[in-house]
Amino acid sequence: MKTYNIMYNVGKVKYLVNYHDGVKTHNDGSPFDDIKIFKNKVKMNNFIKELVKQGYKERRFTLE
């Protein structure tokens, strides 16, 4: 399943998008996420729109 999630203010990075194409995995079989770093919110939103057009769904993490 193609997924992505957004992180804000990670270290010196303003906007960070992690995305998984549903295929790439680590040696142990866990999903391998690619990352894209942005300084500009407009460019990040345009990238996310392109991911959604390609069938990516937002992955949300909950703290329990």
C-alpha positions as protocol buffer text, in pm:
chain_id: "A"
residue {
  index: 1
  type: MET
  ca { x: 0 y: 0 z: 0 }
}
residue {
  index: 2
  type: LYS
  ca { x: 137 y: 342 z: -94 }
}
residue {
  index: 3
  type: THR
  ca { x: 151 y: 570 z: 211 }
}
residue {
  index: 4
  type: TYR
  ca { x: 299 y: 899 z: 325 }
}
residue {
  index: 5
  type: ASN
  ca { x: 323 y: 1104 z: 643 }
}
residue {
  index: 6
  type: ILE
  ca { x: 432 y: 1458 z: 724 }
}
residue {
  index: 7
  type: MET
  ca { x: 664 y: 1569 z: 1005 }
}
residue {
  index: 8
  type: TYR
  ca { x: 730 y: 1928 z: 1109 }
}
residue {
  index: 9
  type: ASN
  ca { x: 1042 y: 2088 z: 1260 }
}
residue {
  index: 10
  type: VAL
  ca { x: 1262 y: 1777 z: 1271 }
}
residue {
  index: 11
  type: GLY
  ca { x: 1606 y: 1906 z: 1368 }
}
residue {
  index: 12
  type: LYS
  ca { x: 1684 y: 2190 z: 1128 }
}
residue {
  index: 13
  type: VAL
  ca { x: 1429 y: 2067 z: 872 }
}
residue {
  index: 14
  type: LYS
  ca { x: 1108 y: 2270 z: 844 }
}
residue {
  index: 15
  type: TYR
  ca { x: 889 y: 2015 z: 659 }
}
residue {
  index: 16
  type: LEU
  ca { x: 965 y: 1645 z: 606 }
}
residue {
  index: 17
  type: VAL
  ca { x: 757 y: 1400 z: 401 }
}
residue {
  index: 18
  type: ASN
  ca { x: 816 y: 1025 z: 442 }
}
residue {
  index: 19
  type: TYR
  ca { x: 662 y: 813 z: 167 }
}
residue {
  index: 20
  type: HIS
  ca { x: 656 y: 439 z: 94 }
}
residue {
  index: 21
  type: ASP
  ca { x: 579 y: 306 z: -255 }
}
residue {
  index: 22
  type: GLY
  ca { x: 447 y: -27 z: -124 }
}
residue {
  index: 23
  type: VAL
  ca { x: 744 y: -221 z: -269 }
}
residue {
  index: 24
  type: LYS
  ca { x: 1078 y: -120 z: -113 }
}
residue {
  index: 25
  type: THR
  ca { x: 1172 y: -307 z: 204 }
}
residue {
  index: 26
  type: HIS
  ca { x: 1465 y: -339 z: 442 }
}
residue {
  index: 27
  type: ASN
  ca { x: 1646 y: -673 z: 476 }
}
residue {
  index: 28
  type: ASP
  ca { x: 1415 y: -770 z: 766 }
}
residue {
  index: 29
  type: GLY
  ca { x: 1104 y: -709 z: 552 }
}
residue {
  index: 30
  type: SER
  ca { x: 996 y: -381 z: 712 }
}
residue {
  index: 31
  type: PRO
  ca { x: 889 y: -99 z: 478 }
}
residue {
  index: 32
  type: PHE
  ca { x: 1159 y: 137 z: 348 }
}
residue {
  index: 33
  type: ASP
  ca { x: 1044 y: 500 z: 341 }
}
residue {
  index: 34
  type: ASP
  ca { x: 1190 y: 756 z: 104 }
}
residue {
  index: 35
  type: ILE
  ca { x: 1206 y: 1114 z: 232 }
}
residue {
  index: 36
  type: LYS
  ca { x: 1170 y: 1458 z: 79 }
}
residue {
  index: 37
  type: ILE
  ca { x: 1273 y: 1776 z: 264 }
}
residue {
  index: 38
  type: PHE
  ca { x: 1110 y: 2115 z: 210 }
}
residue {
  index: 39
  type: LYS
  ca { x: 1174 y: 2471 z: 329 }
}
residue {
  index: 40
  type: ASN
  ca { x: 857 y: 2600 z: 163 }
}
residue {
  index: 41
  type: LYS
  ca { x: 504 y: 2488 z: 261 }
}
residue {
  index: 42
  type: VAL
  ca { x: 363 y: 2558 z: -88 }
}
residue {
  index: 43
  type: LYS
  ca { x: 619 y: 2326 z: -251 }
}
residue {
  index: 44
  type: MET
  ca { x: 546 y: 2058 z: 11 }
}
residue {
  index: 45
  type: ASN
  ca { x: 171 y: 2081 z: -55 }
}
residue {
  index: 46
  type: ASN
  ca { x: 230 y: 2053 z: -432 }
}
residue {
  index: 47
  type: PHE
  ca { x: 443 y: 1740 z: -373 }
}
residue {
  index: 48
  type: ILE
  ca { x: 170 y: 1587 z: -155 }
}
residue {
  index: 49
  type: LYS
  ca { x: -91 y: 1659 z: -424 }
}
residue {
  index: 50
  type: GLU
  ca { x: 126 y: 1468 z: -673 }
}
residue {
  index: 51
  type: LEU
  ca { x: 157 y: 1175 z: -429 }
}
residue {
  index: 52
  type: VAL
  ca { x: -222 y: 1164 z: -384 }
}
residue {
  index: 53
  type: LYS
  ca { x: -268 y: 1165 z: -764 }
}
residue {
  index: 54
  type: GLN
  ca { x: -37 y: 860 z: -775 }
}
residue {
  index: 55
  type: GLY
  ca { x: -255 y: 675 z: -522 }
}
residue {
  index: 56
  type: TYR
  ca { x: -73 y: 746 z: -195 }
}
residue {
  index: 57
  type: LYS
  ca { x: -278 y: 758 z: 128 }
}
residue {
  index: 58
  type: GLU
  ca { x: -186 y: 952 z: 442 }
}
residue {
  index: 59
  type: ARG
  ca { x: -54 y: 735 z: 724 }
}
residue {
  index: 60
  type: ARG
  ca { x: -137 y: 871 z: 1068 }
}
residue {
  index: 61
  type: PHE
  ca { x: 36 y: 769 z: 1386 }
}
residue {
  index: 62
  type: THR
  ca { x: -150 y: 768 z: 1717 }
}
residue {
  index: 63
  type: LEU
  ca { x: 3 y: 785 z: 2060 }
}
residue {
  index: 64
  type: GLU
  ca { x: -157 y: 548 z: 2306 }
}
